[in-house]
Amino acid sequence: MNIRLHKNATTTPARRAYIQSSTLSVAALAQELAVSEDTIRRWKRRSTVEDRSHTAHRLNTTLSPEQEAIVLALRKTLRLPLDDLLVVTREFIHEKATRSGLQRLLARHGQSRLAVDPKTETPHKPFKAYAPGFLHVDVKYLPQMADETTRRYLFVAIDRATRWVFIQIKANKTAAAAKSFLAALHKACPIRISRLLTDNGKEFTDRLFGTREQGASGDHEFDQLCAALGIEHRLTKPRSPQTNGMVERFNGRIAEVLATHRFNSAQDLESTLLRYVWLYNHHLPQKALGHATPIDAMKKWYAENPDLFSSKPRNRPGPDT
């Protein structure tokens, strides 16, 4: 019989079988085998000679079974990384959930690793390392709410080094709107912006879209403001959205928020997006940042290179405070 005994076992399978078949008293057996009477009673009550599992019958978990089911459903449907799942769980399900507890929950149910789906996901190359100040900018269409007559546009900027994000919602996608967004970005960003990367949309450039023959003239409103602020404006190659992939990936996060929420009004949508960006900047650890949040990465850069900043980065209060 191939049986693995517990390291503290005081009896062998043969002795256990002898205890179960013996007619001697508990005290007599304990004295004969030099074990405690509790050991004799334990094996007298059992019909097998194998050690039982020492795992607790009820695991001491923070989440209830219903909450665990919700977390597992979020993991499966939204494919959230562990750190993102932790933030969502603390925000909406249980504020005292721990990262290690979520890891154990996912491991118990075989969801500790997110398998890549080749039909919907493709491996991506890491971005070239830059110091803070190189920002990617893009515009995303927003769904039209019931209280709106036209759809609005989400302007997004993300810093390549720290993953810090800034957004604004505009009524239209014009050069004036892009210029207004850049002015607000320059005021809000504690980093000295040195470069901006945008696509070839008319809101950003007068370069002839779709061809390399005509370059930007520099007379566009957005280019003029970039020049006034000392910012180098770079354009992606025509028909190459992957060049601006960093902001495109963040737009994918925004798309998930839009797909998984029901908004009552335009103001409700805007408040939700602003709150998500605040959570992203202050509470969502990024794997690319060594599991630090964007604001923590920004503080680390500031401590080592304060000359890259126009102001000291600080934690900002949430939209609800």
BALOBA-1460 file (C-alpha; in Angstrom, 3 decimals):
// residues 321
<rec num="1" residu="m" x="0.000" y="0.000" z="0.000"/>
<rec num="2" residu="n" x="1.520" y="3.298" z="-1.125"/>
<rec num="3" residu="i" x="0.502" y="5.796" z="1.577"/>
<rec num="4" residu="r" x="2.166" y="9.108" z="2.347"/>
<rec num="5" residu="l" x="2.161" y="9.681" z="6.100"/>
<rec num="6" residu="h" x="1.956" y="13.093" z="7.734"/>
<rec num="7" residu="k" x="5.379" y="14.206" z="9.007"/>
<rec num="8" residu="n" x="4.079" y="14.226" z="12.607"/>
<rec num="9" residu="a" x="2.318" y="10.863" z="12.390"/>
<rec num="10" residu="t" x="2.884" y="8.644" z="15.469"/>
<rec num="11" residu="t" x="1.393" y="5.491" z="13.964"/>
<rec num="12" residu="t" x="1.850" y="3.452" z="10.796"/>
<rec num="13" residu="p" x="-0.932" y="1.988" z="8.626"/>
<rec num="14" residu="a" x="-0.280" y="-1.422" z="10.183"/>
<rec num="15" residu="r" x="-0.622" y="-0.059" z="13.731"/>
<rec num="16" residu="r" x="-3.777" y="1.803" z="12.752"/>
<rec num="17" residu="a" x="-5.322" y="-1.382" z="11.412"/>
<rec num="18" residu="y" x="-4.325" y="-3.165" z="14.634"/>
<rec num="19" residu="i" x="-5.996" y="-0.410" z="16.721"/>
<rec num="20" residu="q" x="-9.220" y="-0.714" z="14.727"/>
<rec num="21" residu="s" x="-9.359" y="-4.533" z="15.075"/>
<rec num="22" residu="s" x="-8.191" y="-4.796" z="18.706"/>
<rec num="23" residu="t" x="-10.592" y="-5.524" z="21.543"/>
<rec num="24" residu="l" x="-8.298" y="-4.053" z="24.192"/>
<rec num="25" residu="s" x="-9.300" y="-0.921" z="26.064"/>
<rec num="26" residu="v" x="-8.195" y="2.544" z="24.934"/>
<rec num="27" residu="a" x="-5.831" y="2.872" z="27.921"/>
<rec num="28" residu="a" x="-4.294" y="-0.563" z="27.326"/>
<rec num="29" residu="l" x="-3.690" y="0.139" z="23.624"/>
<rec num="30" residu="a" x="-2.194" y="3.562" z="24.397"/>
<rec num="31" residu="q" x="0.234" y="2.017" z="26.882"/>
<rec num="32" residu="e" x="1.120" y="-0.845" z="24.528"/>
<rec num="33" residu="l" x="1.805" y="1.377" z="21.483"/>
<rec num="34" residu="a" x="3.274" y="4.332" z="23.464"/>
<rec num="35" residu="v" x="0.828" y="6.865" z="22.020"/>
<rec num="36" residu="s" x="-1.844" y="9.077" z="23.555"/>
<rec num="37" residu="e" x="-5.351" y="7.904" z="24.280"/>
<rec num="38" residu="d" x="-6.666" y="10.582" z="21.870"/>
<rec num="39" residu="t" x="-4.703" y="8.912" z="19.064"/>
<rec num="40" residu="i" x="-6.275" y="5.552" z="19.929"/>
<rec num="41" residu="r" x="-9.782" y="7.057" z="19.985"/>
<rec num="42" residu="r" x="-9.185" y="8.840" z="16.651"/>
<rec num="43" residu="w" x="-8.265" y="5.652" z="14.803"/>
<rec num="44" residu="k" x="-10.935" y="3.598" z="16.563"/>
<rec num="45" residu="r" x="-13.552" y="5.929" z="15.036"/>
<rec num="46" residu="r" x="-12.173" y="5.660" z="11.507"/>
<rec num="47" residu="s" x="-12.661" y="2.888" z="8.970"/>
<rec num="48" residu="t" x="-9.548" y="3.710" z="6.902"/>
<rec num="49" residu="v" x="-5.854" y="3.982" z="7.752"/>
<rec num="50" residu="e" x="-4.995" y="6.963" z="5.486"/>
<rec num="51" residu="d" x="-4.337" y="10.474" z="6.786"/>
<rec num="52" residu="r" x="-7.142" y="12.921" z="6.079"/>
<rec num="53" residu="s" x="-6.598" y="16.277" z="4.401"/>
<rec num="54" residu="h" x="-5.556" y="19.049" z="6.778"/>
<rec num="55" residu="t" x="-7.150" y="21.732" z="4.613"/>
<rec num="56" residu="a" x="-9.817" y="23.703" z="6.474"/>
<rec num="57" residu="h" x="-13.384" y="22.689" z="5.615"/>
<rec num="58" residu="r" x="-14.329" y="26.371" z="5.261"/>
<rec num="59" residu="l" x="-11.612" y="28.622" z="3.908"/>
<rec num="60" residu="n" x="-11.130" y="31.871" z="5.803"/>
<rec num="61" residu="t" x="-11.826" y="34.202" z="2.853"/>
<rec num="62" residu="t" x="-12.866" y="37.847" z="2.841"/>
<rec num="63" residu="l" x="-15.382" y="37.466" z="0.022"/>
<rec num="64" residu="s" x="-18.665" y="35.612" z="0.282"/>
<rec num="65" residu="p" x="-19.410" y="32.842" z="-2.254"/>
<rec num="66" residu="e" x="-21.688" y="35.250" z="-4.150"/>
<rec num="67" residu="q" x="-18.971" y="37.918" z="-4.270"/>
<rec num="68" residu="e" x="-16.417" y="35.352" z="-5.411"/>
<rec num="69" residu="a" x="-18.736" y="34.375" z="-8.271"/>
<rec num="70" residu="i" x="-18.952" y="38.018" z="-9.361"/>
<rec num="71" residu="v" x="-15.163" y="38.416" z="-9.259"/>
<rec num="72" residu="l" x="-14.671" y="35.245" z="-11.318"/>
<rec num="73" residu="a" x="-17.238" y="36.456" z="-13.852"/>
<rec num="74" residu="l" x="-15.426" y="39.802" z="-14.170"/>
<rec num="75" residu="r" x="-12.136" y="37.993" z="-14.686"/>
<rec num="76" residu="k" x="-13.600" y="35.737" z="-17.365"/>
<rec num="77" residu="t" x="-15.684" y="38.264" z="-19.313"/>
<rec num="78" residu="l" x="-13.523" y="41.416" z="-19.062"/>
<rec num="79" residu="r" x="-10.174" y="39.565" z="-18.864"/>
<rec num="80" residu="l" x="-8.947" y="41.990" z="-16.221"/>
<rec num="81" residu="p" x="-5.341" y="41.673" z="-15.018"/>
<rec num="82" residu="l" x="-4.971" y="40.859" z="-11.320"/>
<rec num="83" residu="d" x="-4.127" y="44.430" z="-10.262"/>
<rec num="84" residu="d" x="-7.051" y="45.902" z="-12.213"/>
<rec num="85" residu="l" x="-9.351" y="43.224" z="-10.809"/>
<rec num="86" residu="l" x="-8.211" y="44.113" z="-7.273"/>
<rec num="87" residu="v" x="-9.085" y="47.796" z="-7.760"/>
<rec num="88" residu="v" x="-12.521" y="46.975" z="-9.204"/>
<rec num="89" residu="t" x="-13.184" y="44.502" z="-6.383"/>
<rec num="90" residu="r" x="-12.229" y="47.012" z="-3.672"/>
<rec num="91" residu="e" x="-14.217" y="49.790" z="-5.333"/>
<rec num="92" residu="f" x="-17.470" y="47.950" z="-6.065"/>
<rec num="93" residu="i" x="-17.538" y="44.587" z="-4.208"/>
<rec num="94" residu="h" x="-15.502" y="44.508" z="-0.968"/>
<rec num="95" residu="e" x="-13.180" y="47.279" z="0.180"/>
<rec num="96" residu="k" x="-11.014" y="44.934" z="2.297"/>
<rec num="97" residu="a" x="-10.173" y="42.464" z="-0.480"/>
<rec num="98" residu="t" x="-6.453" y="41.671" z="-0.741"/>
<rec num="99" residu="r" x="-4.270" y="40.947" z="-3.743"/>
<rec num="100" residu="s" x="-3.082" y="37.631" z="-2.287"/>
<rec num="101" residu="g" x="-6.672" y="36.620" z="-1.549"/>
<rec num="102" residu="l" x="-7.721" y="37.294" z="-5.142"/>
<rec num="103" residu="q" x="-4.691" y="35.374" z="-6.409"/>
<rec num="104" residu="r" x="-5.675" y="32.333" z="-4.338"/>
<rec num="105" residu="l" x="-9.289" y="32.598" z="-5.516"/>
<rec num="106" residu="l" x="-8.242" y="32.651" z="-9.174"/>
<rec num="107" residu="a" x="-5.830" y="29.752" z="-8.616"/>
<rec num="108" residu="r" x="-8.566" y="27.613" z="-7.005"/>
<rec num="109" residu="h" x="-10.743" y="28.062" z="-10.068"/>
<rec num="110" residu="g" x="-8.038" y="27.734" z="-12.709"/>
<rec num="111" residu="q" x="-8.067" y="31.412" z="-13.689"/>
<rec num="112" residu="s" x="-4.681" y="32.470" z="-12.328"/>
<rec num="113" residu="r" x="-3.339" y="33.023" z="-15.858"/>
<rec num="114" residu="l" x="-5.019" y="34.825" z="-18.748"/>
<rec num="115" residu="a" x="-4.492" y="32.795" z="-21.897"/>
<rec num="116" residu="v" x="-3.962" y="34.814" z="-25.071"/>
<rec num="117" residu="d" x="-6.809" y="34.418" z="-27.548"/>
<rec num="118" residu="p" x="-5.187" y="34.461" z="-31.023"/>
<rec num="119" residu="k" x="-8.503" y="35.491" z="-32.597"/>
<rec num="120" residu="t" x="-8.804" y="38.714" z="-30.614"/>
<rec num="121" residu="e" x="-5.358" y="39.417" z="-29.183"/>
<rec num="122" residu="t" x="-1.947" y="39.728" z="-30.777"/>
<rec num="123" residu="p" x="1.352" y="39.953" z="-28.893"/>
<rec num="124" residu="h" x="2.788" y="43.463" z="-28.909"/>
<rec num="125" residu="k" x="6.325" y="44.759" z="-28.847"/>
<rec num="126" residu="p" x="7.428" y="46.895" z="-25.902"/>
<rec num="127" residu="f" x="7.701" y="50.632" z="-26.518"/>
<rec num="128" residu="k" x="11.093" y="52.269" z="-26.755"/>
<rec num="129" residu="a" x="12.035" y="53.704" z="-23.373"/>
<rec num="130" residu="y" x="11.732" y="57.492" z="-23.012"/>
<rec num="131" residu="a" x="11.964" y="59.886" z="-20.107"/>
<rec num="132" residu="p" x="8.689" y="61.561" z="-19.042"/>
<rec num="133" residu="g" x="7.489" y="64.194" z="-21.491"/>
<rec num="134" residu="f" x="6.669" y="62.140" z="-24.601"/>
<rec num="135" residu="l" x="2.866" y="61.993" z="-24.773"/>
<rec num="136" residu="h" x="0.595" y="60.117" z="-27.153"/>
<rec num="137" residu="v" x="-2.658" y="61.908" z="-28.068"/>
<rec num="138" residu="d" x="-5.793" y="60.585" z="-29.757"/>
<rec num="139" residu="v" x="-9.539" y="61.209" z="-30.121"/>
<rec num="140" residu="k" x="-12.284" y="58.643" z="-29.469"/>
<rec num="141" residu="y" x="-15.953" y="58.814" z="-30.432"/>
<rec num="142" residu="l" x="-18.387" y="58.604" z="-27.518"/>
<rec num="143" residu="p" x="-21.881" y="57.102" z="-27.683"/>
<rec num="144" residu="q" x="-24.705" y="59.617" z="-27.914"/>
<rec num="145" residu="m" x="-26.806" y="59.778" z="-24.747"/>
<rec num="146" residu="a" x="-30.576" y="60.204" z="-24.616"/>
<rec num="147" residu="d" x="-30.274" y="63.823" z="-23.474"/>
<rec num="148" residu="e" x="-27.865" y="64.755" z="-26.293"/>
<rec num="149" residu="t" x="-28.608" y="65.891" z="-29.839"/>
<rec num="150" residu="t" x="-25.144" y="65.038" z="-31.177"/>
<rec num="151" residu="r" x="-22.329" y="62.734" z="-30.144"/>
<rec num="152" residu="r" x="-19.259" y="64.035" z="-28.346"/>
<rec num="153" residu="y" x="-15.559" y="63.253" z="-28.560"/>
<rec num="154" residu="l" x="-13.050" y="62.121" z="-25.956"/>
<rec num="155" residu="f" x="-9.561" y="63.624" z="-26.262"/>
<rec num="156" residu="v" x="-6.962" y="61.405" z="-24.560"/>
<rec num="157" residu="a" x="-3.272" y="61.973" z="-23.742"/>
<rec num="158" residu="i" x="-0.959" y="59.422" z="-22.095"/>
<rec num="159" residu="d" x="2.679" y="59.829" z="-21.083"/>
<rec num="160" residu="r" x="4.889" y="57.075" z="-22.471"/>
<rec num="161" residu="a" x="7.186" y="56.779" z="-19.438"/>
<rec num="162" residu="t" x="4.745" y="57.032" z="-16.523"/>
<rec num="163" residu="r" x="1.443" y="55.998" z="-18.210"/>
<rec num="164" residu="w" x="-0.177" y="59.102" z="-16.663"/>
<rec num="165" residu="v" x="-3.442" y="59.927" z="-18.467"/>
<rec num="166" residu="f" x="-5.378" y="63.138" z="-19.061"/>
<rec num="167" residu="i" x="-8.777" y="63.330" z="-20.785"/>
<rec num="168" residu="q" x="-11.330" y="65.936" z="-21.811"/>
<rec num="169" residu="i" x="-14.688" y="65.623" z="-23.560"/>
<rec num="170" residu="k" x="-15.321" y="68.026" z="-26.421"/>
<rec num="171" residu="a" x="-18.477" y="68.806" z="-28.390"/>
<rec num="172" residu="n" x="-16.655" y="68.541" z="-31.700"/>
<rec num="173" residu="k" x="-13.441" y="67.292" z="-33.272"/>
<rec num="174" residu="t" x="-12.001" y="70.509" z="-34.688"/>
<rec num="175" residu="a" x="-8.629" y="72.225" z="-34.634"/>
<rec num="176" residu="a" x="-9.982" y="74.655" z="-32.049"/>
<rec num="177" residu="a" x="-11.053" y="71.731" z="-29.826"/>
<rec num="178" residu="a" x="-7.628" y="70.098" z="-30.172"/>
<rec num="179" residu="k" x="-5.903" y="73.389" z="-29.355"/>
<rec num="180" residu="s" x="-8.119" y="73.866" z="-26.287"/>
<rec num="181" residu="f" x="-7.318" y="70.313" z="-25.149"/>
<rec num="182" residu="l" x="-3.569" y="70.901" z="-25.531"/>
<rec num="183" residu="a" x="-3.782" y="74.109" z="-23.482"/>
<rec num="184" residu="a" x="-5.630" y="72.246" z="-20.692"/>
<rec num="185" residu="l" x="-3.168" y="69.335" z="-20.889"/>
<rec num="186" residu="h" x="-0.197" y="71.682" z="-20.604"/>
<rec num="187" residu="k" x="-1.721" y="73.276" z="-17.513"/>
<rec num="188" residu="a" x="-2.685" y="69.988" z="-15.804"/>
<rec num="189" residu="c" x="0.426" y="67.926" z="-16.558"/>
<rec num="190" residu="p" x="3.220" y="68.316" z="-13.962"/>
<rec num="191" residu="i" x="5.707" y="66.987" z="-16.549"/>
<rec num="192" residu="r" x="7.428" y="69.321" z="-18.992"/>
<rec num="193" residu="i" x="5.951" y="68.102" z="-22.283"/>
<rec num="194" residu="s" x="8.690" y="67.775" z="-24.891"/>
<rec num="195" residu="r" x="6.997" y="65.705" z="-27.613"/>
<rec num="196" residu="l" x="3.454" y="64.893" z="-28.733"/>
<rec num="197" residu="l" x="2.528" y="62.067" z="-31.081"/>
<rec num="198" residu="t" x="-0.821" y="62.324" z="-32.896"/>
<rec num="199" residu="d" x="-2.412" y="60.806" z="-35.966"/>
<rec num="200" residu="n" x="-3.024" y="62.731" z="-39.185"/>
<rec num="201" residu="g" x="-6.522" y="63.919" z="-38.308"/>
<rec num="202" residu="k" x="-7.542" y="67.401" z="-39.463"/>
<rec num="203" residu="e" x="-7.878" y="68.473" z="-35.848"/>
<rec num="204" residu="f" x="-4.112" y="67.957" z="-35.413"/>
<rec num="205" residu="t" x="-2.465" y="68.763" z="-38.752"/>
<rec num="206" residu="d" x="-2.866" y="70.154" z="-42.267"/>
<rec num="207" residu="r" x="-0.712" y="67.360" z="-43.652"/>
<rec num="208" residu="l" x="-2.440" y="65.741" z="-46.633"/>
<rec num="209" residu="f" x="-3.977" y="62.624" z="-45.146"/>
<rec num="210" residu="g" x="-3.033" y="59.295" z="-46.648"/>
<rec num="211" residu="t" x="0.154" y="60.318" z="-48.438"/>
<rec num="212" residu="r" x="3.738" y="61.115" z="-47.544"/>
<rec num="213" residu="e" x="4.147" y="63.650" z="-50.326"/>
<rec num="214" residu="q" x="2.924" y="66.686" z="-48.398"/>
<rec num="215" residu="g" x="4.302" y="67.485" z="-44.978"/>
<rec num="216" residu="a" x="2.736" y="69.671" z="-42.305"/>
<rec num="217" residu="s" x="3.072" y="73.399" z="-43.006"/>
<rec num="218" residu="g" x="3.330" y="74.456" z="-39.374"/>
<rec num="219" residu="d" x="0.464" y="76.922" z="-39.813"/>
<rec num="220" residu="h" x="-2.136" y="74.667" z="-38.257"/>
<rec num="221" residu="e" x="-3.600" y="75.946" z="-34.929"/>
<rec num="222" residu="f" x="-2.394" y="72.854" z="-33.083"/>
<rec num="223" residu="d" x="1.136" y="73.166" z="-34.534"/>
<rec num="224" residu="q" x="1.281" y="76.846" z="-33.655"/>
<rec num="225" residu="l" x="0.397" y="76.180" z="-30.013"/>
<rec num="226" residu="c" x="2.936" y="73.338" z="-29.876"/>
<rec num="227" residu="a" x="5.615" y="75.718" z="-31.148"/>
<rec num="228" residu="a" x="4.612" y="78.382" z="-28.625"/>
<rec num="229" residu="l" x="4.871" y="75.862" z="-25.786"/>
<rec num="230" residu="g" x="8.185" y="74.450" z="-26.996"/>
<rec num="231" residu="i" x="6.674" y="71.055" z="-27.854"/>
<rec num="232" residu="e" x="7.793" y="68.932" z="-30.809"/>
<rec num="233" residu="h" x="4.728" y="67.674" z="-32.706"/>
<rec num="234" residu="r" x="5.218" y="64.293" z="-34.344"/>
<rec num="235" residu="l" x="2.764" y="62.566" z="-36.690"/>
<rec num="236" residu="t" x="2.164" y="58.848" z="-37.150"/>
<rec num="237" residu="k" x="2.706" y="57.261" z="-40.527"/>
<rec num="238" residu="p" x="-0.460" y="57.320" z="-42.655"/>
<rec num="239" residu="r" x="-2.615" y="54.212" z="-42.217"/>
<rec num="240" residu="s" x="-0.447" y="53.010" z="-39.310"/>
<rec num="241" residu="p" x="-2.564" y="53.266" z="-36.120"/>
<rec num="242" residu="q" x="-0.213" y="50.817" z="-34.367"/>
<rec num="243" residu="t" x="2.376" y="53.621" z="-34.273"/>
<rec num="244" residu="n" x="0.141" y="55.315" z="-31.697"/>
<rec num="245" residu="g" x="-0.603" y="52.010" z="-29.989"/>
<rec num="246" residu="m" x="-0.126" y="53.183" z="-26.402"/>
<rec num="247" residu="v" x="-3.088" y="55.541" z="-26.468"/>
<rec num="248" residu="e" x="-5.043" y="53.047" z="-28.575"/>
<rec num="249" residu="r" x="-4.659" y="50.489" z="-25.782"/>
<rec num="250" residu="f" x="-5.940" y="52.934" z="-23.219"/>
<rec num="251" residu="n" x="-8.879" y="53.663" z="-25.543"/>
<rec num="252" residu="g" x="-9.539" y="49.933" z="-25.373"/>
<rec num="253" residu="r" x="-9.917" y="50.275" z="-21.599"/>
<rec num="254" residu="i" x="-12.353" y="53.137" z="-22.163"/>
<rec num="255" residu="a" x="-14.291" y="50.947" z="-24.599"/>
<rec num="256" residu="e" x="-14.625" y="48.287" z="-21.867"/>
<rec num="257" residu="v" x="-15.988" y="50.886" z="-19.439"/>
<rec num="258" residu="l" x="-18.508" y="52.066" z="-22.041"/>
<rec num="259" residu="a" x="-19.560" y="48.495" z="-22.822"/>
<rec num="260" residu="t" x="-20.059" y="47.424" z="-19.200"/>
<rec num="261" residu="h" x="-21.931" y="50.470" z="-17.844"/>
<rec num="262" residu="r" x="-25.381" y="51.886" z="-18.429"/>
<rec num="263" residu="f" x="-25.393" y="55.680" z="-18.376"/>
<rec num="264" residu="n" x="-28.455" y="57.780" z="-17.547"/>
<rec num="265" residu="s" x="-27.182" y="60.998" z="-19.095"/>
<rec num="266" residu="a" x="-24.238" y="62.723" z="-20.732"/>
<rec num="267" residu="q" x="-23.162" y="64.011" z="-17.320"/>
<rec num="268" residu="d" x="-23.296" y="60.483" z="-15.898"/>
<rec num="269" residu="l" x="-21.036" y="59.242" z="-18.703"/>
<rec num="270" residu="e" x="-18.553" y="62.082" z="-18.221"/>
<rec num="271" residu="s" x="-18.418" y="61.595" z="-14.437"/>
<rec num="272" residu="t" x="-17.794" y="57.862" z="-14.868"/>
<rec num="273" residu="l" x="-14.941" y="58.394" z="-17.314"/>
<rec num="274" residu="l" x="-13.310" y="61.036" z="-15.102"/>
<rec num="275" residu="r" x="-13.559" y="58.736" z="-12.100"/>
<rec num="276" residu="y" x="-12.043" y="55.850" z="-14.071"/>
<rec num="277" residu="v" x="-9.087" y="57.985" z="-15.173"/>
<rec num="278" residu="w" x="-8.550" y="59.065" z="-11.555"/>
<rec num="279" residu="l" x="-8.575" y="55.417" z="-10.459"/>
<rec num="280" residu="y" x="-6.211" y="54.548" z="-13.304"/>
<rec num="281" residu="n" x="-3.709" y="57.271" z="-12.394"/>
<rec num="282" residu="h" x="-3.778" y="56.765" z="-8.629"/>
<rec num="283" residu="h" x="-4.804" y="53.185" z="-7.900"/>
<rec num="284" residu="l" x="-4.196" y="50.851" z="-10.865"/>
<rec num="285" residu="p" x="-0.690" y="49.328" z="-10.721"/>
<rec num="286" residu="q" x="0.818" y="48.819" z="-14.173"/>
<rec num="287" residu="k" x="2.940" y="45.793" z="-15.038"/>
<rec num="288" residu="a" x="5.069" y="47.983" z="-17.333"/>
<rec num="289" residu="l" x="5.853" y="50.211" z="-14.330"/>
<rec num="290" residu="g" x="6.956" y="47.386" z="-12.050"/>
<rec num="291" residu="h" x="3.454" y="47.183" z="-10.549"/>
<rec num="292" residu="a" x="3.475" y="50.851" z="-9.545"/>
<rec num="293" residu="t" x="0.656" y="53.285" z="-10.305"/>
<rec num="294" residu="p" x="1.221" y="56.115" z="-12.821"/>
<rec num="295" residu="i" x="1.311" y="58.743" z="-10.061"/>
<rec num="296" residu="d" x="3.850" y="56.677" z="-8.072"/>
<rec num="297" residu="a" x="6.003" y="56.273" z="-11.180"/>
<rec num="298" residu="m" x="5.790" y="60.023" z="-11.718"/>
<rec num="299" residu="k" x="6.909" y="60.694" z="-8.125"/>
<rec num="300" residu="k" x="9.856" y="58.349" z="-8.560"/>
<rec num="301" residu="w" x="10.941" y="60.156" z="-11.719"/>
<rec num="302" residu="y" x="10.546" y="63.496" z="-9.931"/>
<rec num="303" residu="a" x="12.764" y="62.381" z="-7.043"/>
<rec num="304" residu="e" x="15.532" y="61.420" z="-9.480"/>
<rec num="305" residu="n" x="15.019" y="64.027" z="-12.250"/>
<rec num="306" residu="p" x="13.083" y="67.067" z="-10.977"/>
<rec num="307" residu="d" x="14.244" y="69.089" z="-13.995"/>
<rec num="308" residu="l" x="11.839" y="67.054" z="-16.163"/>
<rec num="309" residu="f" x="8.884" y="68.539" z="-14.272"/>
<rec num="310" residu="s" x="7.231" y="71.943" z="-14.164"/>
<rec num="311" residu="s" x="5.587" y="71.176" z="-10.791"/>
<rec num="312" residu="k" x="5.766" y="68.486" z="-8.126"/>
<rec num="313" residu="p" x="3.397" y="65.571" z="-8.835"/>
<rec num="314" residu="r" x="0.832" y="65.066" z="-6.086"/>
<rec num="315" residu="n" x="-2.045" y="62.754" z="-5.322"/>
<rec num="316" residu="r" x="-5.309" y="64.337" z="-6.368"/>
<rec num="317" residu="p" x="-8.624" y="63.901" z="-4.535"/>
<rec num="318" residu="g" x="-11.162" y="61.730" z="-6.310"/>
<rec num="319" residu="p" x="-14.036" y="63.179" z="-8.362"/>
<rec num="320" residu="d" x="-16.489" y="62.405" z="-5.546"/>
<rec num="321" residu="t" x="-14.635" y="64.417" z="-2.886"/>
